[in-house]
Amino acid sequence: MGYRIETIEVYNFKFFEHTFTLPIKCKNVLLFGENGSGKSSIFWSFYTHYQSVFKTPIDAQKYFLSGNKASLCNKFTAPGTHSGIRITYKDENGHTPVVEDSDTNLSVNSPAARSMMTDTVTSSDFFNYKFLSSIFDFKNSEENELFNVFEREILQYLTLDNALIIGGVNNGKDALTWWNFFKREYTNLPRNRKNYNDFNQNAPEYRAFLSMLSQFNGDMRSALSQLIISANQILRDDFKIPAQLTVRYIPATFNERIPGTTRSRDRVVTAPQIILNAKMVHADIANQEIQHPNSFFNEAKLTCMALALRLAVLNGKPTEGVTYASTLFVDDLLISLDMNYRRKVVEILLNSAVNRQLLFFTHDRSLFYLVKEELSARKVVKDWLFYELYSKIENGHPTPELITPTTPIEEAKVFLHEHRIAACANALRRACEKELRRLLPYNKQLKKDPQELQTIQLLDLNGLICNFEKMRRDLGMPDIAHGLSSDRRLLLNPFSHDDIETPFYKEELGRLINCCERLSAISRTNVVTADMTHNEICRITVSHNGHTAEATFIFNEIMVCYEMGGVEYITNPRIKVLTCSSDASFVGKEKGLAIVYSDLYNSVSLNASTCPKLKTVLYKPDGSLLM
């Protein structure tokens, strides 16, 4: 990767009255921002800066001029106050170009900055819920026609087969540059001498324009076809949704004959139409196009369809050989998705951070922690910065407060040092809950409501402790959290209710801090993820003294590997046995993985002390080791 974003400064723009600085330090960023804190203003500041490469200087500057109707200057600043966005980039050699868009300075006026940002935009993208919600936001009486949405959100990222060549100059292959050319240049074509309002259809420039428009239509049809193929692959392979998107492209036209007349023409460029529909993919349903997907699919599936389309655009953008920055910005993307889909989308987005700098913004606290947990599981936390953004009032005006969050354990240490006993106890309660939820599989964090058995609730701290203790014993892990249950009962609960009369001692709080730190030192890796369960056929093969025992099966539960002090502890998931050479009675039944493995190694004259480690004999469908 070439350049990465080092910092962004925003001044007198949208939410930010004064200069706001977000240190990024060439890392990825996960930012939680409460509503009204300026989170989305950061997102749109980046967007405005990146979009300026497609604009004329006048159009690029209007957002920073307080007297302009399109101004995005902060409402509390006086007219004439400087307004702008300044972004510093940095490469591995320490070069730090600064690109600014403001009321006094524009990147489009600098050939070097324009070249840099053109390259950057080619491999970068912006995801937010606004686009996803607009894809199928049509009445049943309307066609699902999306060209305006594509023009606003996608065309600049859609690469066509042919570059726009004007006067020997290559202007790039993106569809928006092509379309802006047609909208702008048709008015400059030669006119008819007898009737100046009509175009001279015999002029070489006129014919060349029609030829270029025809090429554009062909390239657009081809690009959209490839885009839909890629989007449907994501729907099938990643989201497991039995549906496909379909697209119909109606070409752009120029100077078409007006219906009902013999010679009159419309004298304008008419935009193409992109009509997006869907169809179910199911053996019991006819392969029939659904013209109004929003009346057939629920909101979560519609969001996944729109997201698949957006991800298909991203997958088509280059990351290799990019001279400048390759970035992905995400803002409140997953509002309408349930936990299963959220996890899948988070996985996809984090995979993109391998080749791109990712800036992930959300106002959803649970999503913030979900992403953090996934980063911890991937052991890539060192590549990320974590921020929280809040709004406070200064001199009667809202202003942002950027916080670098510390862990609850670190907060507890500070509170203990300051003799803030109640605050320390509450921080430790949060720390215990956080670590136990990180360590326990999700199904071990739930319980049925005793009053309404169909309702599932999250366990409280007591339930989490009990389930962790049971899991620890089952895995044979040492009792590193000895006395945690009594600490919860005698130490945490009273201060959670501000019972300042309860006798508390500094030594007890310090002991609980140590307990939480031991929990935090346990690493967790999902060896078998949720999307692998009920799906992939795995096998165990054990050989000894020329004899081999083997079983094939499907995981019915996830499998987790915990590591503590250099020792691994692997959970015992339920599996559905498909074949088993040691005991045919297992076939077709659900068993614990450990029981099946034990039966296999016993059948070749091995025992618990002489058998190979499970991870050395457990194979994926492709023949590679699972762990």
PAZA-869501 format. One line per field, with one value per residue (C-alpha): residue number from 1; x, y, z. Coordinates in pm, 1 decimal, decimal comma. Layout:
! PAZA-869501
num = [NUM;...]
u = [X;...]
v = [Y;...]
w = [Z;...]
***
This chain:
! PAZA-869501
num = [1;2;3;4;5;6;7;8;9;10;11;12;13;14;15;16;17;18;19;20;21;22;23;24;25;26;27;28;29;30;31;32;33;34;35;36;37;38;39;40;41;42;43;44;45;46;47;48;49;50;51;52;53;54;55;56;57;58;59;60;61;62;63;64;65;66;67;68;69;70;71;72;73;74;75;76;77;78;79;80;81;82;83;84;85;86;87;88;89;90;91;92;93;94;95;96;97;98;99;100;101;102;103;104;105;106;107;108;109;110;111;112;113;114;115;116;117;118;119;120;121;122;123;124;125;126;127;128;129;130;131;132;133;134;135;136;137;138;139;140;141;142;143;144;145;146;147;148;149;150;151;152;153;154;155;156;157;158;159;160;161;162;163;164;165;166;167;168;169;170;171;172;173;174;175;176;177;178;179;180;181;182;183;184;185;186;187;188;189;190;191;192;193;194;195;196;197;198;199;200;201;202;203;204;205;206;207;208;209;210;211;212;213;214;215;216;217;218;219;220;221;222;223;224;225;226;227;228;229;230;231;232;233;234;235;236;237;238;239;240;241;242;243;244;245;246;247;248;249;250;251;252;253;254;255;256;257;258;259;260;261;262;263;264;265;266;267;268;269;270;271;272;273;274;275;276;277;278;279;280;281;282;283;284;285;286;287;288;289;290;291;292;293;294;295;296;297;298;299;300;301;302;303;304;305;306;307;308;309;310;311;312;313;314;315;316;317;318;319;320;321;322;323;324;325;326;327;328;329;330;331;332;333;334;335;336;337;338;339;340;341;342;343;344;345;346;347;348;349;350;351;352;353;354;355;356;357;358;359;360;361;362;363;364;365;366;367;368;369;370;371;372;373;374;375;376;377;378;379;380;381;382;383;384;385;386;387;388;389;390;391;392;393;394;395;396;397;398;399;400;401;402;403;404;405;406;407;408;409;410;411;412;413;414;415;416;417;418;419;420;421;422;423;424;425;426;427;428;429;430;431;432;433;434;435;436;437;438;439;440;441;442;443;444;445;446;447;448;449;450;451;452;453;454;455;456;457;458;459;460;461;462;463;464;465;466;467;468;469;470;471;472;473;474;475;476;477;478;479;480;481;482;483;484;485;486;487;488;489;490;491;492;493;494;495;496;497;498;499;500;501;502;503;504;505;506;507;508;509;510;511;512;513;514;515;516;517;518;519;520;521;522;523;524;525;526;527;528;529;530;531;532;533;534;535;536;537;538;539;540;541;542;543;544;545;546;547;548;549;550;551;552;553;554;555;556;557;558;559;560;561;562;563;564;565;566;567;568;569;570;571;572;573;574;575;576;577;578;579;580;581;582;583;584;585;586;587;588;589;590;591;592;593;594;595;596;597;598;599;600;601;602;603;604;605;606;607;608;609;610;611;612;613;614;615;616;617;618;619;620;621;622;623;624;625;626;627]
u = [0,0;120,7;0,3;-228,3;-417,8;-215,0;-465,5;-771,1;-845,5;-1191,6;-1263,4;-1588,0;-1753,0;-2080,2;-2081,0;-1734,0;-1728,9;-1360,5;-1075,5;-1135,1;-845,5;-875,2;-532,6;-529,5;-156,3;-181,1;-386,5;-741,8;-1000,4;-1305,4;-1505,8;-1817,7;-2004,7;-2326,9;-2597,0;-2523,6;-2154,1;-2014,1;-1941,4;-2115,7;-1963,4;-1621,7;-1751,4;-1895,5;-1580,2;-1381,9;-1651,0;-1651,5;-1272,8;-1263,8;-1548,6;-1378,1;-1168,6;-1485,0;-1588,7;-1500,1;-1325,5;-1649,2;-1851,4;-1577,5;-1548,7;-1916,4;-1943,7;-1687,9;-1830,9;-2066,6;-2273,9;-2334,0;-2668,5;-2481,8;-2260,7;-2186,3;-2017,5;-2094,5;-2405,7;-2248,7;-1953,0;-1956,3;-1976,7;-1633,4;-1473,0;-1230,1;-1377,1;-1212,7;-1083,3;-713,6;-590,3;-232,5;-120,5;196,0;384,0;633,9;920,6;790,7;659,8;362,1;167,3;-109,0;-424,0;-666,2;-1010,2;-1127,1;-1256,0;-903,8;-738,7;-862,7;-696,7;-841,5;-629,9;-308,3;-203,7;-5,6;-292,7;-547,5;-337,3;-294,6;-665,4;-771,3;-559,3;-689,8;-1057,5;-1006,7;-936,9;-1141,6;-1507,9;-1773,7;-2045,1;-2339,0;-2698,1;-2830,7;-2734,5;-2861,3;-3202,2;-3240,6;-3189,0;-3542,7;-3724,0;-3993,4;-4372,3;-4538,0;-4658,9;-4301,5;-4021,4;-3718,4;-3514,7;-3182,1;-2973,6;-2996,5;-2881,7;-2598,7;-2497,6;-2479,5;-2320,5;-2166,8;-2070,3;-1746,4;-1642,7;-1765,4;-1475,8;-1563,5;-1370,5;-1262,8;-1100,8;-1243,2;-988,3;-1029,9;-769,5;-527,1;-563,0;-670,8;-943,8;-991,1;-1234,0;-1483,9;-1846,1;-1909,3;-1636,7;-1791,4;-2143,4;-2039,3;-1869,0;-2193,0;-2400,8;-2149,6;-2027,2;-2340,7;-2419,4;-2088,3;-2165,4;-2196,4;-2537,8;-2740,2;-2690,5;-3055,0;-3194,3;-2943,2;-3154,2;-3088,6;-2759,1;-2565,0;-2604,0;-2350,0;-2070,7;-1782,6;-1807,8;-2176,4;-2108,1;-1811,6;-2032,0;-2294,4;-2021,2;-1882,6;-2233,7;-2285,4;-1954,1;-2056,6;-2387,0;-2211,8;-1951,7;-2221,0;-2425,2;-2114,0;-2004,8;-2351,9;-2372,8;-2041,5;-2149,3;-2469,9;-2283,7;-2045,1;-2329,5;-2525,5;-2217,6;-2192,7;-2563,6;-2519,3;-2182,0;-2164,9;-2523,3;-2676,1;-2985,8;-3179,2;-3231,1;-3063,9;-3055,6;-3145,0;-3068,8;-3210,8;-3020,8;-3204,0;-2939,6;-2873,8;-2984,0;-2905,2;-3115,4;-3382,3;-3680,4;-3983,7;-4270,1;-4561,1;-4349,4;-4176,8;-3857,0;-3846,1;-3580,7;-3544,7;-3192,7;-3080,7;-2889,5;-3134,8;-2997,1;-2998,3;-3218,9;-3095,6;-3387,7;-3298,5;-3524,4;-3481,2;-3589,2;-3608,6;-3376,3;-3567,1;-3664,8;-4030,4;-4061,8;-4076,9;-3782,4;-3992,3;-3866,9;-3989,9;-4044,3;-4103,7;-3854,5;-3951,3;-4300,5;-4165,2;-3847,0;-3804,3;-3583,8;-3283,8;-3275,3;-3323,0;-3031,5;-2816,1;-2906,2;-2810,6;-2496,0;-2400,6;-2425,1;-2205,3;-1952,0;-1938,6;-1836,7;-1567,9;-1433,8;-1385,3;-1163,4;-785,1;-566,1;-246,0;-9,3;-199,8;42,8;-153,4;-414,8;-666,3;-935,4;-1280,9;-1510,6;-1811,3;-2078,1;-2380,2;-2408,0;-2578,6;-2877,6;-3143,5;-2942,7;-2973,9;-2671,6;-2602,1;-2590,9;-2397,8;-2125,6;-2097,8;-2078,8;-1821,8;-1615,0;-1629,1;-1541,2;-1252,2;-1116,0;-1095,1;-863,4;-590,5;-542,8;-714,1;-715,8;-1056,0;-1235,1;-1543,3;-1790,6;-2102,5;-2346,8;-2442,9;-2257,1;-2320,3;-2178,7;-1875,5;-1802,2;-1880,1;-1611,0;-1365,2;-1421,3;-1362,8;-1041,9;-926,7;-1004,5;-803,6;-518,6;-491,4;-580,6;-233,1;-330,7;-628,5;-710,6;-1028,8;-1214,2;-1536,3;-1696,4;-1942,2;-2106,9;-2070,5;-2175,5;-1913,2;-2018,5;-2370,0;-2263,0;-2235,8;-1875,5;-1714,8;-1526,2;-1295,8;-1195,6;-949,1;-1130,9;-948,5;-1052,1;-1271,7;-974,2;-757,4;-1035,9;-1063,2;-690,8;-717,9;-1025,4;-855,1;-549,1;-774,3;-966,1;-1289,6;-1414,3;-1768,2;-1642,3;-1371,5;-1623,3;-1858,6;-1570,6;-1470,3;-1825,1;-1813,4;-1469,4;-1592,3;-1896,3;-1684,8;-1426,7;-1681,4;-1887,4;-1567,0;-1476,5;-1814,9;-1972,0;-2278,7;-2527,6;-2372,8;-2461,7;-2836,8;-3131,1;-3503,4;-3735,9;-3907,9;-4232,0;-4223,8;-4035,0;-4011,7;-3822,0;-3443,5;-3251,9;-2886,8;-2752,5;-2663,1;-2318,0;-2409,4;-2522,4;-2209,2;-1987,2;-2172,6;-2148,0;-1781,0;-1705,8;-1883,9;-1700,3;-1367,0;-1416,9;-1526,6;-1213,8;-981,7;-861,1;-701,0;-918,8;-768,7;-1079,8;-1113,4;-1369,0;-1519,9;-1872,2;-1826,7;-1657,7;-1964,4;-2199,2;-2001,6;-1795,7;-1963,9;-2338,0;-2339,0;-2148,5;-2359,8;-2639,1;-2425,6;-2433,4;-2152,6;-2202,9;-2070,4;-1716,7;-1478,3;-1107,3;-849,6;-688,1;-1013,2;-1047,4;-686,2;-741,9;-1041,7;-841,0;-581,1;-858,0;-993,3;-644,9;-599,3;-926,2;-812,6;-492,0;-690,3;-700,9;-995,4;-999,2;-1308,8;-1175,8;-1518,9;-1728,8;-2107,1;-2110,5;-1919,2;-2175,2;-2442,8;-2247,6;-1894,1;-1804,4;-1492,6;-1309,8;-1083,8;-821,5;-613,8;-339,3;-130,9;77,7;-59,9;-423,8;-638,7;-968,4;-1172,1;-1497,7;-1665,0;-1911,2;-2071,2;-2030,7;-2360,3;-2190,0;-1894,1;-1560,5;-1344,4;-978,5;-865,8;-497,5;-368,5;-7,4;97,8;-159,1;-453,9;-804,1;-1051,5;-1428,7;-1625,4;-1885,6;-2179,2;-2136,7;-2358,0;-2170,5;-2187,7;-1943,9;-1745,4;-1514,6;-1487,7;-1857,8;-2132,6;-2394,9;-2267,0;-2372,5;-2662,4;-2652,5;-2543,7;-2242,7;-1979,0;-1662,7;-1452,2;-1654,6;-1612,6;-1241,3;-1196,2;-1369,7;-1148,8;-813,7;-916,6;-998,8;-634,5;-496,6;-426,2;-542,5;-584,4;-213,0;-76,0;-320,7;-214,4;-343,0;-685,5;-572,4;-317,9;-581,5;-881,1;-924,1;-1126,7;-1316,6;-1020,0;-786,9;-600,9;-583,5;-868,3;-638,3]
v = [0,0;352,7;650,9;633,6;908,0;1058,1;1314,7;1519,5;1874,0;2021,8;2387,1;2583,7;2302,0;2124,0;2037,5;2177,4;2543,0;2544,7;2333,7;1966,1;1724,2;1347,3;1179,9;868,1;790,6;579,9;317,2;192,8;368,7;245,7;541,0;538,7;866,6;946,9;1112,1;1480,1;1452,4;1522,8;1163,3;1186,8;1530,9;1361,7;1107,2;1378,7;1588,7;1302,2;1252,5;1621,8;1618,6;1303,1;1421,3;1751,5;1577,6;1538,5;1904,1;2236,0;2482,3;2678,7;2370,7;2240,1;2568,7;2653,8;2437,5;2654,7;2998,4;3127,0;3331,7;3046,3;2862,2;2530,4;2637,0;2376,6;2623,8;2586,0;2784,8;2944,3;3107,5;3460,6;3520,0;3531,9;3295,3;3059,9;2716,4;2400,2;2045,4;1964,2;1605,2;1491,8;1170,8;974,4;694,5;439,5;673,2;951,4;1178,1;1378,6;1560,7;1786,8;1828,5;2106,5;2210,3;2539,4;2886,0;2989,6;2671,7;2389,2;2059,7;2065,4;2374,5;2182,1;1932,3;1729,3;1717,6;1644,0;1354,8;1218,6;1238,4;1091,5;787,3;775,3;793,2;515,1;264,0;415,7;400,0;529,6;311,3;447,7;356,9;638,5;451,9;114,7;254,5;431,5;123,3;-16,3;294,3;297,5;271,9;-30,0;198,9;301,4;127,5;53,1;293,6;384,7;591,3;901,1;691,4;543,8;888,8;1015,1;711,5;461,3;596,8;751,9;405,6;210,5;142,8;105,3;-89,2;221,4;543,6;881,8;1027,7;1396,4;1572,6;1288,0;1325,1;1023,0;1138,1;801,6;510,8;591,6;612,7;948,5;1124,1;982,4;1087,5;1438,2;1476,9;1402,1;1634,2;1914,3;1885,7;1831,7;2205,2;2279,4;2068,0;2250,7;2395,7;2395,1;2718,0;2736,4;2668,8;2741,4;2561,6;2233,0;2044,2;1987,5;1612,4;1593,6;1752,8;1516,7;1632,6;1533,6;1187,7;1140,9;1237,5;978,5;717,3;792,5;776,0;437,6;316,9;447,1;257,8;-63,6;-27,3;55,9;-249,9;-468,0;-312,7;-348,3;-710,1;-790,3;-593,6;-795,3;-1126,1;-1027,3;-903,0;-1227,1;-1428,7;-1232,5;-1290,7;-1664,0;-1730,8;-1476,3;-1391,8;-1731,0;-1554,3;-1751,3;-1451,9;-1284,6;-927,0;-854,5;-539,0;-387,8;-104,8;139,5;335,0;706,2;896,0;1224,6;1441,4;1175,1;1227,6;1347,4;1093,3;1212,8;1447,8;1395,1;1595,7;1753,6;1631,8;1681,5;1843,8;1708,1;1420,3;1190,0;991,2;612,9;406,2;134,9;-79,9;-310,4;-598,9;-937,6;-1298,0;-1588,2;-1883,7;-2183,0;-2519,5;-2468,1;-2116,7;-2033,5;-1831,5;-1517,2;-1160,9;-960,5;-608,0;-458,5;-624,4;-395,2;-549,5;-906,3;-914,9;-798,8;-502,8;-713,0;-901,9;-580,4;-428,0;-733,0;-706,0;-339,1;-410,8;-696,0;-450,7;-201,1;-467,6;-580,2;-226,0;-229,0;-567,5;-429,4;-145,8;-184,9;-215,8;-352,4;-99,6;199,1;490,0;687,7;607,2;323,5;388,5;267,4;483,1;326,4;521,9;363,1;94,7;-190,0;-25,8;-272,8;-596,9;-864,1;-1008,4;-1289,7;-1057,0;-797,0;-1046,2;-1147,0;-785,6;-697,7;-996,3;-882,5;-522,6;-617,6;-842,8;-533,2;-373,1;-610,6;-398,8;-73,8;174,9;136,5;409,3;260,8;501,5;400,9;536,2;180,4;81,5;-292,3;-276,6;-87,8;-370,2;-636,9;-493,5;-464,2;-825,7;-939,4;-736,5;-891,6;-1241,2;-1165,2;-1030,0;-709,6;-456,5;-301,4;-186,0;13,8;329,3;344,8;667,5;779,3;1109,4;1301,3;1641,7;1898,9;2260,9;2534,7;2899,9;2790,4;2608,6;2232,8;2119,1;1776,2;1592,4;1320,9;1050,6;768,6;502,1;300,5;-48,1;-88,2;-257,1;48,6;274,8;65,4;103,9;482,1;494,2;271,7;495,2;798,3;616,3;642,4;311,0;309,4;406,8;139,1;-132,5;-36,5;-31,1;-380,6;-506,0;-381,9;-540,5;-879,3;-871,3;-764,3;-1040,2;-1312,3;-1214,7;-1218,5;-1567,5;-1740,0;-1861,9;-1651,8;-1930,8;-1955,8;-1590,4;-1639,9;-1771,1;-1809,9;-1568,8;-1779,9;-1589,5;-1599,2;-1910,7;-1793,3;-1479,8;-1500,3;-1275,1;-1200,6;-1350,3;-1120,5;-1127,3;-1413,6;-1628,2;-1543,8;-1645,4;-1976,5;-2062,9;-1968,3;-2186,9;-2483,6;-2429,4;-2392,1;-2720,5;-2900,6;-2779,0;-2859,0;-2499,8;-2384,4;-2185,9;-1846,4;-1658,1;-1821,4;-1649,3;-1445,4;-1545,7;-1426,6;-1108,9;-1039,3;-1100,5;-930,7;-674,4;-555,5;-551,0;-318,1;-44,5;-91,4;40,9;308,3;131,4;333,1;167,3;-171,2;-232,0;-244,0;-282,7;-174,6;-520,2;-683,6;-442,6;-500,6;-877,2;-843,6;-627,9;-905,6;-1157,9;-952,8;-917,1;-1295,4;-1332,5;-1074,8;-1272,3;-1570,4;-1557,4;-1696,2;-1817,7;-1943,2;-2253,5;-2335,8;-2026,9;-2005,0;-2002,6;-2335,7;-2514,2;-2731,1;-2678,8;-2812,9;-3182,2;-3233,0;-3548,2;-3701,2;-3952,0;-4142,3;-4389,8;-4623,0;-4933,3;-4961,8;-4923,8;-4619,8;-4504,3;-4225,9;-4037,8;-3767,0;-3524,4;-3179,7;-2935,5;-2845,3;-2593,2;-2360,4;-2478,6;-2245,3;-2271,1;-2090,2;-2028,8;-1953,1;-1962,7;-2139,8;-2419,8;-2468,6;-2569,5;-2672,0;-2688,5;-3005,5;-2907,3;-3123,1;-3284,9;-3488,2;-3805,7;-3902,0;-4197,2;-4367,1;-4664,8;-4745,7;-4759,1;-4769,2;-4692,3;-4332,0;-4267,5;-4026,2;-3925,6;-3610,3;-3668,3;-3469,6;-3437,6;-3570,1;-3894,1;-3967,4;-3889,6;-4109,9;-4398,8;-4358,7;-4357,8;-4641,7;-4851,1;-4828,8;-4914,5;-4560,6;-4394,0;-4041,5;-4015,0;-4164,3;-4027,7;-3736,7;-3389,4;-3336,8;-3040,4;-3259,4;-3503,6;-3274,5;-3183,2;-2937,0;-3047,5;-2943,0;-3176,6;-2908,1;-2908,6;-2725,5;-2567,7]
w = [0,0;-78,5;122,7;425,4;606,0;891,2;1019,3;923,2;1037,9;987,8;1062,9;1040,8;847,2;930,9;1305,5;1374,3;1471,6;1561,4;1431,1;1501,5;1459,1;1433,1;1468,6;1249,6;1244,1;926,7;1113,1;1079,2;1295,9;1486,6;1617,9;1832,8;1822,8;2001,9;1791,7;1742,6;1826,0;1477,4;1377,8;1041,9;985,4;982,9;730,4;505,2;538,1;389,3;125,8;27,6;1,3;-213,8;-437,3;-518,9;-786,1;-996,1;-963,3;-1118,5;-885,5;-846,4;-751,2;-520,2;-330,8;-281,7;33,2;213,4;126,2;393,5;150,9;-93,7;-94,4;-90,2;201,3;468,6;701,7;1069,8;1164,4;1470,9;1293,1;1162,5;784,6;626,3;876,7;705,9;640,8;512,0;534,6;555,2;525,6;573,9;405,3;475,9;301,5;430,5;335,4;558,2;280,0;411,4;138,4;268,3;58,9;145,2;23,9;169,9;95,5;-5,3;-136,3;-360,6;-443,8;-797,2;-872,2;-803,4;-1075,9;-821,1;-568,7;-841,1;-972,7;-620,8;-539,0;-875,0;-799,2;-442,2;-542,3;-797,1;-520,2;-234,3;-139,0;101,7;259,9;454,8;523,5;305,0;-10,4;110,1;201,9;-134,2;-352,8;-313,1;-188,5;-457,0;-458,6;-619,5;-896,2;-981,7;-1167,3;-952,7;-1168,4;-1011,0;-1249,2;-1026,8;-729,7;-936,1;-1059,3;-702,0;-536,6;-778,7;-1121,4;-993,4;-871,8;-1176,9;-1414,6;-1784,5;-2047,4;-2236,7;-2120,0;-2216,9;-2460,9;-2547,0;-2758,3;-2695,8;-2316,8;-2110,4;-1868,0;-1700,1;-1723,0;-1448,8;-1563,8;-1393,9;-1595,0;-1912,8;-1813,7;-1707,2;-2045,7;-2231,0;-2010,8;-2057,0;-2414,4;-2620,7;-2604,4;-2783,6;-3090,3;-3428,1;-3508,2;-3826,5;-4023,6;-4132,6;-3786,9;-3513,3;-3253,6;-3433,7;-3438,1;-3760,4;-3791,4;-4072,9;-3869,7;-3775,8;-3414,5;-3403,4;-3542,8;-3310,0;-3014,8;-3111,5;-3154,2;-2806,8;-2656,7;-2820,5;-2675,8;-2333,3;-2350,1;-2447,4;-2173,4;-1915,8;-2009,6;-1979,8;-1646,8;-1495,0;-1606,4;-1435,4;-1128,2;-1091,5;-1135,6;-855,7;-630,9;-676,5;-587,6;-260,4;-190,7;-247,6;-86,4;195,2;292,4;199,3;62,8;-204,8;-430,4;-725,1;-848,4;-1209,8;-1406,7;-1722,3;-1891,7;-2118,1;-2314,4;-2292,0;-2602,8;-2771,8;-3000,7;-3045,5;-3274,0;-3080,2;-3104,3;-3314,4;-3524,5;-3857,5;-3815,4;-3469,3;-3226,2;-2852,2;-2873,7;-2537,1;-2385,0;-2205,5;-1915,2;-1932,2;-1703,2;-1467,9;-1356,8;-1070,5;-978,3;-810,8;-830,8;-588,5;-633,4;-499,7;-641,3;-542,5;-687,5;-1057,1;-1184,9;-1203,5;-1178,4;-879,9;-1004,6;-660,3;-421,3;-133,4;-122,8;-125,4;87,6;446,7;531,8;636,4;304,5;106,4;296,9;219,3;-149,7;-159,4;38,4;-197,0;-485,5;-301,3;-205,5;-568,0;-665,1;-395,4;-508,0;-856,8;-738,5;-753,1;-444,0;-596,3;-748,1;-607,1;-581,6;-325,9;-59,8;-77,8;182,1;284,2;495,8;672,6;861,0;1035,7;771,1;956,7;1123,0;1001,0;1016,3;1283,4;1464,3;1216,6;917,3;1116,8;1195,8;832,1;710,7;978,9;866,7;502,9;586,4;811,6;539,1;320,7;579,7;465,2;151,8;248,5;531,7;699,8;895,2;1063,6;1230,1;1425,5;1682,5;1782,4;2098,4;2049,7;1696,7;1826,6;2071,0;1811,6;1582,4;1872,4;1968,0;1610,1;1591,5;1917,3;1786,0;1471,7;1686,8;1480,2;1752,9;1716,5;1364,3;1492,8;1685,2;1895,1;1964,7;2126,9;2027,3;2241,1;2231,2;2505,9;2541,1;2550,4;2558,4;2470,1;2152,2;2088,4;2046,7;2005,5;2277,3;2143,0;2389,7;2354,8;2556,0;2819,0;2925,3;3235,1;3407,3;3342,9;3468,0;3786,2;3853,5;3823,4;4049,4;4307,7;4308,2;4360,9;4641,1;4439,9;4574,6;4428,1;4081,5;4102,6;4194,1;3910,7;3661,9;3777,1;3730,3;3370,3;3328,9;3451,9;3223,4;2926,2;2969,7;3036,6;2730,7;2524,3;2645,4;2649,1;2322,1;2243,3;2323,8;2672,1;2735,2;2690,1;2891,4;2840,2;3017,0;3291,1;3233,9;2853,1;2744,5;2383,3;2489,2;2504,8;2747,5;2807,5;3128,8;3415,6;3576,4;3808,6;3515,8;3319,0;3611,9;3658,8;3288,1;3274,4;3576,8;3416,2;3085,8;3266,8;3449,5;3132,5;2951,5;3241,0;3271,4;3598,5;3837,6;3758,3;3874,0;4214,6;4434,6;4149,6;4249,8;4608,3;4482,1;4270,5;4562,4;4838,9;4651,4;4332,8;4396,0;4700,4;4520,9;4210,9;4433,0;4597,5;4934,1;5089,7;5428,3;5311,3;5439,5;5147,4;5151,4;4905,4;4908,9;4791,8;4502,1;4404,7;4412,2;4181,4;3940,2;3923,2;3860,2;3568,8;3422,9;3431,0;3242,4;2986,1;2930,0;2794,3;2414,0;2220,8;1859,3;1679,1;1502,1;1359,5;1289,6;1270,8;890,2;888,6;1107,6;938,9;619,7;566,4;589,0;802,4;907,2;1174,3;1064,2;1325,2;1229,1;1447,6;1371,0;1018,2;1125,8;1039,5;1186,8;1030,3;1076,1;867,4;1019,5;1015,6;1304,1;1472,6;1702,7;1676,4;1814,7;2020,6;2114,5;2429,2;2502,3;2849,8;2960,2;2641,2;2688,7;2450,8;2564,6;2294,5;2339,3;2269,3;2006,5;1905,3;1563,2;1328,5;1237,1;868,6;865,0;1142,1;1089,0;1461,0;1550,6;1287,8;1554,1;1566,3;1204,1;1167,7;1534,6;1715,0;1937,4;2121,5;1914,3;2204,7;2228,0;1857,4;1871,1;2179,2;2006,1;1698,0;1875,4;2107,2;1798,9;1684,2;2029,4;2150,9;2470,2;2606,9;2692,2;2367,7;2108,7;1884,5;1958,5;1806,3;1599,3;1415,5;1285,4;1220,2;854,6;644,8;333,1;114,4;303,4;499,3;878,0;1046,5;1307,0]
***
